[in-house]
Amino acid sequence: MAVGHGTHSTTGSLTRFTLPSDKKIADYTDTVFAQNDWSRDDVKQQSVGGTVPATLALTVGGPASFGAFTPGIAKTYDATTTADVISTAGDATLSVSGANHLTNGPFTMPQPFTVDFSKSSWKRAGVA
């Protein structure tokens, strides 16, 4: 099973064949034009282009797991999670700027980056 951004799972088959010659392709093209009542003037080569707005998006995977906390002992707790970052910037480095905004090159996410806890306060074990 394929997972992640831009992936898919499928079943199919592969057939090998020899490409037709340029002459055959030209003949087929003439047949298609004739069947659709087209002339060579109906099809013109054109340059195609456009502007795409800047994109910076972050989707965070499941919640991070810190393991067991040890009360009364100062220590560093590390946790990891996954993230899918989509950016049109050439530099794929995320950093935090200003008031907790994620930045990638010249692009900054409009929403501030926050960490939310399930509780607003805790009591030390054994304290009423």
PyMOL commands that set and color helices and strands:
alter all, ss='L'
color gray80, all
select helices_A, chain A and resi 22-35+40-42
alter helices_A, ss='H'
color red, helices_A
select strands_A, chain A and resi 56-60+83-87+94-97+101-104+107-108
alter strands_A, ss='S'
color yellow, strands_A
deselect
rebuild
show_as cartoon
